[in-house]
Amino acid sequence: MTGSEDRKDLIAPQPPELASPWRTDARAALQAEARAFARDTVLPMADTLDRQKAEMPRTLIDAMAAKGWFGITIPAEHGGLGLGVFEYCLVSEELARAWLSVGSILARGQGLGTQTLDAERRGELLRRSARGQWIGSISLSEPNAGSDLAGVQTRAVRDGDLWRLTGTKRWAGFAKGADFIEVLARTRDPEPGESRSAGLEPFLVLKERDSFPPGVTGRVIDKIGYHGFQTFELTLDDVCVPESDRLTGLYGDQGADADSGGFAAVQRGLNIARVHTAARAVGVARAAVEDCQSYLQERVQFGHPIGDFQALRFALADMAAEVAQARAFWHQVAHLLDQGEAAESESAMVKLLATEMAVRVTNQAMQLHGGNGYTTERRVERYWRDARLTTIFEGTSEIQRRIISDRMLPRPAA
């Protein structure tokens, strides 16, 4: 796919290694394992399946589950690896370097969908999540509620021991293949003086893999990239959820209290999700840099490899520097989260900078590939399509700028 796999005289790109103070032997081994898996297993699949807009096979998901990667952040007493956000993002960068969606599927484990009100059941679901047997879909957004999650209008109406959910959700990735769907719904309208998010709670909608449960219908959204799993718009029509499946939070936030409000837990989880997105964006951009390093040696014009021309060499140098800078930043913010810091501004900053960097770098990579970059014969067009999404999901770049600026220049209360 790069056109240079069989050349023996090229200087091969050297993938980055962990440096002090982040490097430990355990982390280096985890990185090497994920890197080899991405190169030998994921990349060949991506080269074939992405152009078909096909889904990743269940065998690939099972292979990642066997390595314990769906339980990286789940405590060891529940069968997980008992590691942190840093290791979670470390593996995800390597997988995203091969195929963005594979780096993303890990987020659908990590204790997602386990925050039930019953502690015994919560423990059982955590163990299933750690084994990759409890993989979910997150359904927060709606046609008129994306960046403004407090605008969610899907209703959850109490009916004895049941909740009845009705509404339309959008951007539900992997919804059909999942074991469950987490749905953010409104149980009541805010009272005067309350936050607009008051009354929003997450619910667990159980389902069988490769089908939708009673009351749920799904329409596939035809995306230009981010292939590997399908993304749906869901219609919920009187979907019954027992009170026992009202959740206390999302994104594996085991510390959320049931009475603190599910929406607050969503916001906390988004900080982790934003650093995870930054790491995935770095993986995609790194792929573009590595492919360009090979291509600049392979492509000959005017009697020279085009890598001999200073303008192109300098462009590659700038790309490599930007990727390294973003990687160092996500390392730092992941560390802060693992230390128990909220790191809300930092999470927004790294998401903003890393994803905007990925767009610039993959765009420049297409330019360095010339006409060949504008074909499906090269991987660079895939990187370009996937990088563009990273500035949108998990909060757009504009939302990240708002988070950062609002904490620098707080607005007076309305």
C-alpha beads as a LAMMPS data file, in Angstrom:
LAMMPS data file: protein, C-alpha beads

414 atoms
413 bonds

1 atom types
1 bond types

-500.0 500.0 xlo xhi
-500.0 500.0 ylo yhi
-500.0 500.0 zlo zhi

Masses

1 110.0

Atoms # bond

1 1 1 0.000 0.000 0.000
2 1 1 2.813 2.474 0.617
3 1 1 4.541 1.267 -2.539
4 1 1 7.871 0.789 -0.782
5 1 1 7.472 -2.436 1.210
6 1 1 9.812 -4.366 -1.104
7 1 1 12.585 -1.768 -1.258
8 1 1 15.636 -2.889 0.724
9 1 1 17.712 0.288 0.321
10 1 1 15.393 2.680 2.131
11 1 1 15.943 4.079 5.598
12 1 1 13.010 2.660 7.543
13 1 1 11.083 4.997 9.853
14 1 1 11.914 4.508 13.509
15 1 1 8.778 4.491 15.671
16 1 1 9.042 6.527 18.885
17 1 1 10.107 4.969 22.149
18 1 1 9.045 5.998 25.619
19 1 1 11.499 8.327 27.292
20 1 1 12.113 9.397 30.887
21 1 1 10.227 10.104 33.080
22 1 1 7.413 8.099 31.518
23 1 1 9.306 4.968 30.604
24 1 1 9.078 1.805 32.666
25 1 1 9.920 -1.697 31.544
26 1 1 6.242 -2.684 31.812
27 1 1 5.112 0.235 29.686
28 1 1 7.806 -0.401 27.091
29 1 1 6.734 -4.031 26.827
30 1 1 3.078 -3.037 26.491
31 1 1 3.942 -0.537 23.774
32 1 1 6.003 -3.102 21.865
33 1 1 3.195 -5.661 22.059
34 1 1 0.591 -3.188 20.786
35 1 1 2.928 -1.947 18.051
36 1 1 3.577 -5.441 16.717
37 1 1 -0.136 -6.287 16.814
38 1 1 -1.018 -3.088 14.961
39 1 1 1.635 -3.687 12.291
40 1 1 1.117 -7.398 11.714
41 1 1 -2.613 -7.845 12.331
42 1 1 -4.504 -4.552 12.160
43 1 1 -2.758 -2.794 9.269
44 1 1 -3.332 -5.543 6.659
45 1 1 -7.006 -5.665 7.620
46 1 1 -7.328 -1.897 7.388
47 1 1 -5.759 -1.863 3.932
48 1 1 -8.440 -4.237 2.686
49 1 1 -11.528 -3.386 4.724
50 1 1 -11.380 0.402 4.950
51 1 1 -11.808 0.932 1.223
52 1 1 -14.878 -1.344 1.399
53 1 1 -16.327 0.646 4.314
54 1 1 -16.424 -2.722 6.042
55 1 1 -16.526 -3.548 9.740
56 1 1 -13.604 -4.987 11.647
57 1 1 -14.137 -8.722 12.148
58 1 1 -15.162 -10.092 15.520
59 1 1 -11.984 -12.198 15.461
60 1 1 -9.954 -8.987 15.690
61 1 1 -11.966 -7.774 18.673
62 1 1 -11.572 -11.172 20.328
63 1 1 -7.805 -11.049 19.770
64 1 1 -7.606 -7.700 21.562
65 1 1 -9.816 -9.039 24.331
66 1 1 -7.444 -11.989 24.800
67 1 1 -4.648 -9.508 25.452
68 1 1 -6.699 -7.846 28.188
69 1 1 -6.892 -4.500 26.415
70 1 1 -10.600 -3.962 27.053
71 1 1 -9.742 -3.974 30.750
72 1 1 -6.620 -1.805 30.799
73 1 1 -8.128 0.627 33.317
74 1 1 -10.256 -1.905 35.215
75 1 1 -8.854 -2.831 38.653
76 1 1 -7.056 -6.149 38.900
77 1 1 -9.499 -7.430 41.513
78 1 1 -12.154 -7.339 38.809
79 1 1 -9.993 -9.111 36.236
80 1 1 -8.564 -6.023 34.570
81 1 1 -4.954 -5.001 34.047
82 1 1 -5.245 -2.388 36.794
83 1 1 -3.377 0.245 34.784
84 1 1 -4.064 3.890 34.090
85 1 1 -5.115 6.385 31.460
86 1 1 -1.488 6.562 30.315
87 1 1 -1.340 2.875 29.371
88 1 1 -4.827 3.045 27.843
89 1 1 -3.721 5.872 25.557
90 1 1 -0.363 4.219 24.883
91 1 1 -2.043 1.146 23.392
92 1 1 -4.620 3.258 21.573
93 1 1 -1.980 5.382 19.823
94 1 1 -0.335 2.264 18.445
95 1 1 -3.633 0.782 17.245
96 1 1 -4.795 4.072 15.715
97 1 1 -1.519 4.290 13.823
98 1 1 -2.834 1.302 11.859
99 1 1 -6.598 2.032 11.857
100 1 1 -8.321 4.758 13.861
101 1 1 -11.445 2.726 14.582
102 1 1 -9.427 -0.078 16.199
103 1 1 -7.855 2.446 18.559
104 1 1 -11.387 3.609 19.324
105 1 1 -13.076 0.282 20.001
106 1 1 -11.150 -0.041 23.273
107 1 1 -13.212 2.825 24.704
108 1 1 -16.252 0.585 24.531
109 1 1 -14.735 -1.580 27.266
110 1 1 -12.824 -0.118 30.229
111 1 1 -15.799 -0.545 32.575
112 1 1 -18.300 1.220 30.339
113 1 1 -21.843 0.184 31.174
114 1 1 -20.974 -1.239 34.577
115 1 1 -22.054 1.570 36.925
116 1 1 -25.296 -0.088 38.014
117 1 1 -26.943 0.629 41.342
118 1 1 -26.358 -2.953 42.536
119 1 1 -22.764 -3.504 43.674
120 1 1 -22.772 -7.268 43.073
121 1 1 -23.984 -6.850 39.517
122 1 1 -21.483 -4.050 38.985
123 1 1 -18.668 -6.422 39.882
124 1 1 -19.946 -9.080 37.486
125 1 1 -20.173 -6.594 34.618
126 1 1 -16.689 -5.276 35.351
127 1 1 -15.304 -8.784 34.999
128 1 1 -17.144 -9.229 31.696
129 1 1 -15.882 -5.841 30.502
130 1 1 -12.303 -6.779 31.356
131 1 1 -12.651 -9.958 29.282
132 1 1 -14.018 -8.059 26.286
133 1 1 -17.416 -9.710 26.710
134 1 1 -19.253 -6.499 27.635
135 1 1 -18.594 -4.039 24.817
136 1 1 -20.963 -1.131 24.446
137 1 1 -22.119 1.794 22.371
138 1 1 -22.348 5.298 23.819
139 1 1 -25.471 7.200 22.797
140 1 1 -25.249 10.753 24.072
141 1 1 -25.814 13.073 21.097
142 1 1 -29.051 13.833 19.284
143 1 1 -29.902 15.599 16.022
144 1 1 -30.216 18.862 17.993
145 1 1 -27.859 18.106 20.887
146 1 1 -24.225 17.484 20.062
147 1 1 -21.739 19.897 21.577
148 1 1 -24.588 21.086 23.824
149 1 1 -25.313 17.834 25.662
150 1 1 -27.473 19.697 28.153
151 1 1 -29.922 20.071 25.279
152 1 1 -30.720 16.325 25.210
153 1 1 -34.463 15.806 24.788
154 1 1 -34.820 12.007 24.833
155 1 1 -37.235 11.362 27.668
156 1 1 -37.141 8.748 30.385
157 1 1 -40.523 8.464 32.120
158 1 1 -40.863 6.480 35.349
159 1 1 -43.476 3.693 35.281
160 1 1 -43.286 1.730 38.518
161 1 1 -39.990 -0.149 38.503
162 1 1 -39.415 0.696 34.832
163 1 1 -38.265 3.690 32.849
164 1 1 -39.714 4.219 29.377
165 1 1 -37.299 5.891 26.939
166 1 1 -38.471 7.759 23.849
167 1 1 -36.436 9.931 21.490
168 1 1 -33.848 10.051 18.730
169 1 1 -30.106 9.603 19.276
170 1 1 -27.360 10.251 16.739
171 1 1 -23.725 9.161 16.310
172 1 1 -24.106 5.848 18.133
173 1 1 -20.988 4.023 16.998
174 1 1 -20.961 0.198 17.055
175 1 1 -24.570 0.222 18.243
176 1 1 -25.629 -2.913 16.412
177 1 1 -22.593 -5.046 17.263
178 1 1 -22.532 -4.015 20.926
179 1 1 -23.730 -5.903 23.989
180 1 1 -25.534 -2.806 25.293
181 1 1 -26.236 0.836 24.505
182 1 1 -25.765 3.588 27.064
183 1 1 -28.432 6.237 26.509
184 1 1 -28.377 9.711 28.038
185 1 1 -31.982 10.746 28.691
186 1 1 -33.922 13.406 30.539
187 1 1 -35.882 12.226 33.576
188 1 1 -37.258 15.699 34.379
189 1 1 -37.006 19.313 33.302
190 1 1 -34.700 21.614 35.273
191 1 1 -36.248 23.633 38.066
192 1 1 -35.876 27.443 38.029
193 1 1 -32.309 28.301 38.967
194 1 1 -30.981 24.803 38.231
195 1 1 -28.397 23.970 35.598
196 1 1 -29.808 23.026 32.198
197 1 1 -28.214 19.593 32.689
198 1 1 -30.320 18.853 35.766
199 1 1 -32.445 15.769 35.222
200 1 1 -30.139 14.075 32.719
201 1 1 -29.263 10.479 33.577
202 1 1 -27.595 7.585 31.693
203 1 1 -29.484 4.323 31.200
204 1 1 -28.344 0.849 30.218
205 1 1 -30.263 -0.631 27.275
206 1 1 -29.472 -4.352 27.047
207 1 1 -29.350 -6.095 23.672
208 1 1 -28.036 -9.045 21.704
209 1 1 -25.053 -8.575 19.423
210 1 1 -25.834 -7.773 15.785
211 1 1 -29.450 -6.808 16.467
212 1 1 -31.464 -4.050 18.125
213 1 1 -33.705 -4.594 21.163
214 1 1 -37.485 -4.097 21.134
215 1 1 -38.368 -0.450 20.592
216 1 1 -35.027 0.520 19.019
217 1 1 -34.491 0.968 15.285
218 1 1 -31.255 2.082 13.671
219 1 1 -30.299 3.845 10.452
220 1 1 -26.681 3.609 9.299
221 1 1 -24.987 7.001 8.847
222 1 1 -22.840 6.951 5.690
223 1 1 -19.499 8.420 6.787
224 1 1 -16.578 9.464 4.589
225 1 1 -14.103 7.876 6.991
226 1 1 -13.767 6.248 10.403
227 1 1 -14.668 2.910 8.900
228 1 1 -14.260 -0.336 10.816
229 1 1 -17.594 -0.152 12.571
230 1 1 -20.937 1.339 11.638
231 1 1 -22.400 4.475 13.184
232 1 1 -26.155 4.833 13.662
233 1 1 -28.987 7.221 14.216
234 1 1 -31.273 5.462 16.675
235 1 1 -34.984 5.882 17.235
236 1 1 -36.220 4.850 20.681
237 1 1 -39.954 4.191 20.946
238 1 1 -41.124 3.322 24.473
239 1 1 -37.976 1.330 25.282
240 1 1 -38.363 -0.281 28.713
241 1 1 -35.400 -0.105 31.103
242 1 1 -35.640 -1.371 34.708
243 1 1 -34.669 0.960 37.540
244 1 1 -31.745 -1.399 38.231
245 1 1 -30.313 -0.343 34.855
246 1 1 -30.270 3.358 35.619
247 1 1 -26.568 4.141 35.814
248 1 1 -24.509 6.387 38.039
249 1 1 -22.037 7.446 35.369
250 1 1 -20.271 6.748 32.083
251 1 1 -16.751 5.928 30.914
252 1 1 -15.989 3.567 33.790
253 1 1 -16.190 6.292 36.445
254 1 1 -16.486 4.003 39.448
255 1 1 -16.220 6.866 41.908
256 1 1 -19.433 8.611 40.874
257 1 1 -22.121 8.590 43.502
258 1 1 -25.636 7.633 42.437
259 1 1 -27.034 10.852 43.896
260 1 1 -24.448 13.175 42.346
261 1 1 -26.127 13.164 38.931
262 1 1 -25.183 11.124 35.899
263 1 1 -24.453 14.195 33.800
264 1 1 -21.557 15.205 36.049
265 1 1 -20.044 11.746 35.554
266 1 1 -20.403 12.164 31.794
267 1 1 -18.412 15.384 31.983
268 1 1 -15.658 13.729 34.049
269 1 1 -15.473 10.866 31.596
270 1 1 -15.125 13.263 28.693
271 1 1 -11.807 14.482 30.093
272 1 1 -10.405 10.962 29.713
273 1 1 -12.053 10.633 26.310
274 1 1 -10.393 13.826 25.110
275 1 1 -6.917 12.655 26.053
276 1 1 -7.719 9.329 24.406
277 1 1 -8.706 11.234 21.256
278 1 1 -5.447 13.173 21.370
279 1 1 -3.476 9.920 21.520
280 1 1 -5.452 8.476 18.609
281 1 1 -4.860 11.643 16.581
282 1 1 -1.136 11.350 17.274
283 1 1 -1.236 7.757 16.020
284 1 1 -2.889 8.774 12.745
285 1 1 -0.497 11.687 12.206
286 1 1 2.493 9.510 13.009
287 1 1 1.382 7.059 10.331
288 1 1 1.381 9.896 7.810
289 1 1 4.884 10.985 8.801
290 1 1 6.281 7.462 8.600
291 1 1 4.717 6.844 5.196
292 1 1 6.073 10.168 3.935
293 1 1 9.570 9.317 5.124
294 1 1 9.461 6.198 2.959
295 1 1 7.788 7.896 -0.003
296 1 1 10.292 10.755 -0.173
297 1 1 13.029 8.162 -0.660
298 1 1 11.032 6.095 -3.132
299 1 1 9.735 8.797 -5.494
300 1 1 12.312 10.039 -8.054
301 1 1 11.971 13.276 -9.998
302 1 1 14.567 15.243 -11.951
303 1 1 16.980 12.384 -11.394
304 1 1 16.814 12.503 -7.574
305 1 1 14.651 11.069 -4.814
306 1 1 12.324 13.906 -3.912
307 1 1 13.585 13.647 -0.351
308 1 1 16.768 15.350 -1.638
309 1 1 14.862 18.594 -2.155
310 1 1 15.110 20.890 0.833
311 1 1 11.540 22.176 0.750
312 1 1 10.187 18.657 1.118
313 1 1 12.752 17.658 3.731
314 1 1 11.844 20.688 5.829
315 1 1 8.132 19.941 5.506
316 1 1 8.751 16.428 6.814
317 1 1 10.804 17.829 9.687
318 1 1 7.992 20.181 10.694
319 1 1 5.483 17.328 10.574
320 1 1 7.655 15.098 12.761
321 1 1 8.208 17.897 15.287
322 1 1 4.478 18.595 15.598
323 1 1 3.681 14.932 16.181
324 1 1 6.376 14.634 18.844
325 1 1 5.111 17.768 20.576
326 1 1 1.530 16.478 20.719
327 1 1 2.687 13.096 22.009
328 1 1 4.628 14.716 24.837
329 1 1 1.548 16.718 25.756
330 1 1 -0.812 13.733 25.926
331 1 1 1.772 11.903 28.044
332 1 1 1.682 14.795 30.513
333 1 1 -2.102 15.111 30.679
334 1 1 -2.660 11.355 30.980
335 1 1 -0.246 11.410 33.915
336 1 1 -2.243 14.199 35.572
337 1 1 -5.455 12.197 35.243
338 1 1 -3.762 9.144 36.712
339 1 1 -2.701 11.304 39.651
340 1 1 -6.337 12.128 40.337
341 1 1 -6.297 15.629 38.884
342 1 1 -9.433 16.843 37.093
343 1 1 -7.217 18.405 34.399
344 1 1 -10.234 19.788 32.566
345 1 1 -8.400 22.636 30.859
346 1 1 -5.399 20.455 30.074
347 1 1 -7.604 17.742 28.567
348 1 1 -9.292 20.316 26.359
349 1 1 -5.930 21.794 25.370
350 1 1 -4.350 18.506 24.361
351 1 1 -7.444 17.443 22.447
352 1 1 -7.492 20.771 20.601
353 1 1 -3.789 20.865 19.737
354 1 1 -3.315 17.188 18.878
355 1 1 -6.341 16.914 16.607
356 1 1 -5.720 20.169 14.753
357 1 1 -2.113 18.991 14.333
358 1 1 -3.312 15.701 12.851
359 1 1 -5.361 17.557 10.235
360 1 1 -2.382 19.715 9.238
361 1 1 0.073 16.835 9.140
362 1 1 -2.124 14.473 7.136
363 1 1 -2.993 17.269 4.718
364 1 1 0.719 17.987 4.215
365 1 1 1.345 14.265 3.787
366 1 1 -1.099 14.187 0.888
367 1 1 0.713 17.144 -0.664
368 1 1 4.086 15.409 -0.355
369 1 1 2.611 12.355 -2.052
370 1 1 1.415 14.507 -4.951
371 1 1 -1.130 12.864 -7.235
372 1 1 -0.417 9.481 -5.686
373 1 1 -1.746 10.777 -2.390
374 1 1 -5.117 11.469 -3.959
375 1 1 -5.694 7.810 -4.736
376 1 1 -6.754 4.822 -2.701
377 1 1 -3.504 3.144 -3.760
378 1 1 -1.811 4.855 -0.800
379 1 1 -2.768 4.844 2.853
380 1 1 -2.327 8.571 3.240
381 1 1 -5.861 9.371 2.049
382 1 1 -7.219 7.179 4.831
383 1 1 -5.171 9.054 7.403
384 1 1 -6.435 12.365 5.999
385 1 1 -10.096 11.298 6.182
386 1 1 -9.768 9.883 9.687
387 1 1 -7.770 12.799 11.080
388 1 1 -10.463 15.225 10.022
389 1 1 -12.971 13.572 12.329
390 1 1 -10.784 13.919 15.407
391 1 1 -11.398 17.684 15.512
392 1 1 -15.144 16.989 15.732
393 1 1 -15.917 14.028 17.992
394 1 1 -15.520 14.102 21.786
395 1 1 -16.185 17.848 21.542
396 1 1 -15.314 20.030 18.558
397 1 1 -12.248 22.252 18.505
398 1 1 -14.545 25.207 19.135
399 1 1 -15.897 23.561 22.282
400 1 1 -12.349 22.927 23.513
401 1 1 -11.521 26.602 22.972
402 1 1 -14.611 27.554 24.941
403 1 1 -13.660 25.257 27.843
404 1 1 -10.143 26.689 27.959
405 1 1 -11.142 30.342 27.624
406 1 1 -13.990 30.076 30.141
407 1 1 -11.523 28.903 32.765
408 1 1 -9.089 31.662 31.905
409 1 1 -11.781 34.392 31.774
410 1 1 -14.780 33.172 33.796
411 1 1 -18.106 34.648 32.742
412 1 1 -20.380 36.185 35.372
413 1 1 -23.326 33.988 36.291
414 1 1 -26.471 34.726 34.309

Bonds

1 1 1 2
2 1 2 3
3 1 3 4
4 1 4 5
5 1 5 6
6 1 6 7
7 1 7 8
8 1 8 9
9 1 9 10
10 1 10 11
11 1 11 12
12 1 12 13
13 1 13 14
14 1 14 15
15 1 15 16
16 1 16 17
17 1 17 18
18 1 18 19
19 1 19 20
20 1 20 21
21 1 21 22
22 1 22 23
23 1 23 24
24 1 24 25
25 1 25 26
26 1 26 27
27 1 27 28
28 1 28 29
29 1 29 30
30 1 30 31
31 1 31 32
32 1 32 33
33 1 33 34
34 1 34 35
35 1 35 36
36 1 36 37
37 1 37 38
38 1 38 39
39 1 39 40
40 1 40 41
41 1 41 42
42 1 42 43
43 1 43 44
44 1 44 45
45 1 45 46
46 1 46 47
47 1 47 48
48 1 48 49
49 1 49 50
50 1 50 51
51 1 51 52
52 1 52 53
53 1 53 54
54 1 54 55
55 1 55 56
56 1 56 57
57 1 57 58
58 1 58 59
59 1 59 60
60 1 60 61
61 1 61 62
62 1 62 63
63 1 63 64
64 1 64 65
65 1 65 66
66 1 66 67
67 1 67 68
68 1 68 69
69 1 69 70
70 1 70 71
71 1 71 72
72 1 72 73
73 1 73 74
74 1 74 75
75 1 75 76
76 1 76 77
77 1 77 78
78 1 78 79
79 1 79 80
80 1 80 81
81 1 81 82
82 1 82 83
83 1 83 84
84 1 84 85
85 1 85 86
86 1 86 87
87 1 87 88
88 1 88 89
89 1 89 90
90 1 90 91
91 1 91 92
92 1 92 93
93 1 93 94
94 1 94 95
95 1 95 96
96 1 96 97
97 1 97 98
98 1 98 99
99 1 99 100
100 1 100 101
101 1 101 102
102 1 102 103
103 1 103 104
104 1 104 105
105 1 105 106
106 1 106 107
107 1 107 108
108 1 108 109
109 1 109 110
110 1 110 111
111 1 111 112
112 1 112 113
113 1 113 114
114 1 114 115
115 1 115 116
116 1 116 117
117 1 117 118
118 1 118 119
119 1 119 120
120 1 120 121
121 1 121 122
122 1 122 123
123 1 123 124
124 1 124 125
125 1 125 126
126 1 126 127
127 1 127 128
128 1 128 129
129 1 129 130
130 1 130 131
131 1 131 132
132 1 132 133
133 1 133 134
134 1 134 135
135 1 135 136
136 1 136 137
137 1 137 138
138 1 138 139
139 1 139 140
140 1 140 141
141 1 141 142
142 1 142 143
143 1 143 144
144 1 144 145
145 1 145 146
146 1 146 147
147 1 147 148
148 1 148 149
149 1 149 150
150 1 150 151
151 1 151 152
152 1 152 153
153 1 153 154
154 1 154 155
155 1 155 156
156 1 156 157
157 1 157 158
158 1 158 159
159 1 159 160
160 1 160 161
161 1 161 162
162 1 162 163
163 1 163 164
164 1 164 165
165 1 165 166
166 1 166 167
167 1 167 168
168 1 168 169
169 1 169 170
170 1 170 171
171 1 171 172
172 1 172 173
173 1 173 174
174 1 174 175
175 1 175 176
176 1 176 177
177 1 177 178
178 1 178 179
179 1 179 180
180 1 180 181
181 1 181 182
182 1 182 183
183 1 183 184
184 1 184 185
185 1 185 186
186 1 186 187
187 1 187 188
188 1 188 189
189 1 189 190
190 1 190 191
191 1 191 192
192 1 192 193
193 1 193 194
194 1 194 195
195 1 195 196
196 1 196 197
197 1 197 198
198 1 198 199
199 1 199 200
200 1 200 201
201 1 201 202
202 1 202 203
203 1 203 204
204 1 204 205
205 1 205 206
206 1 206 207
207 1 207 208
208 1 208 209
209 1 209 210
210 1 210 211
211 1 211 212
212 1 212 213
213 1 213 214
214 1 214 215
215 1 215 216
216 1 216 217
217 1 217 218
218 1 218 219
219 1 219 220
220 1 220 221
221 1 221 222
222 1 222 223
223 1 223 224
224 1 224 225
225 1 225 226
226 1 226 227
227 1 227 228
228 1 228 229
229 1 229 230
230 1 230 231
231 1 231 232
232 1 232 233
233 1 233 234
234 1 234 235
235 1 235 236
236 1 236 237
237 1 237 238
238 1 238 239
239 1 239 240
240 1 240 241
241 1 241 242
242 1 242 243
243 1 243 244
244 1 244 245
245 1 245 246
246 1 246 247
247 1 247 248
248 1 248 249
249 1 249 250
250 1 250 251
251 1 251 252
252 1 252 253
253 1 253 254
254 1 254 255
255 1 255 256
256 1 256 257
257 1 257 258
258 1 258 259
259 1 259 260
260 1 260 261
261 1 261 262
262 1 262 263
263 1 263 264
264 1 264 265
265 1 265 266
266 1 266 267
267 1 267 268
268 1 268 269
269 1 269 270
270 1 270 271
271 1 271 272
272 1 272 273
273 1 273 274
274 1 274 275
275 1 275 276
276 1 276 277
277 1 277 278
278 1 278 279
279 1 279 280
280 1 280 281
281 1 281 282
282 1 282 283
283 1 283 284
284 1 284 285
285 1 285 286
286 1 286 287
287 1 287 288
288 1 288 289
289 1 289 290
290 1 290 291
291 1 291 292
292 1 292 293
293 1 293 294
294 1 294 295
295 1 295 296
296 1 296 297
297 1 297 298
298 1 298 299
299 1 299 300
300 1 300 301
301 1 301 302
302 1 302 303
303 1 303 304
304 1 304 305
305 1 305 306
306 1 306 307
307 1 307 308
308 1 308 309
309 1 309 310
310 1 310 311
311 1 311 312
312 1 312 313
313 1 313 314
314 1 314 315
315 1 315 316
316 1 316 317
317 1 317 318
318 1 318 319
319 1 319 320
320 1 320 321
321 1 321 322
322 1 322 323
323 1 323 324
324 1 324 325
325 1 325 326
326 1 326 327
327 1 327 328
328 1 328 329
329 1 329 330
330 1 330 331
331 1 331 332
332 1 332 333
333 1 333 334
334 1 334 335
335 1 335 336
336 1 336 337
337 1 337 338
338 1 338 339
339 1 339 340
340 1 340 341
341 1 341 342
342 1 342 343
343 1 343 344
344 1 344 345
345 1 345 346
346 1 346 347
347 1 347 348
348 1 348 349
349 1 349 350
350 1 350 351
351 1 351 352
352 1 352 353
353 1 353 354
354 1 354 355
355 1 355 356
356 1 356 357
357 1 357 358
358 1 358 359
359 1 359 360
360 1 360 361
361 1 361 362
362 1 362 363
363 1 363 364
364 1 364 365
365 1 365 366
366 1 366 367
367 1 367 368
368 1 368 369
369 1 369 370
370 1 370 371
371 1 371 372
372 1 372 373
373 1 373 374
374 1 374 375
375 1 375 376
376 1 376 377
377 1 377 378
378 1 378 379
379 1 379 380
380 1 380 381
381 1 381 382
382 1 382 383
383 1 383 384
384 1 384 385
385 1 385 386
386 1 386 387
387 1 387 388
388 1 388 389
389 1 389 390
390 1 390 391
391 1 391 392
392 1 392 393
393 1 393 394
394 1 394 395
395 1 395 396
396 1 396 397
397 1 397 398
398 1 398 399
399 1 399 400
400 1 400 401
401 1 401 402
402 1 402 403
403 1 403 404
404 1 404 405
405 1 405 406
406 1 406 407
407 1 407 408
408 1 408 409
409 1 409 410
410 1 410 411
411 1 411 412
412 1 412 413
413 1 413 414
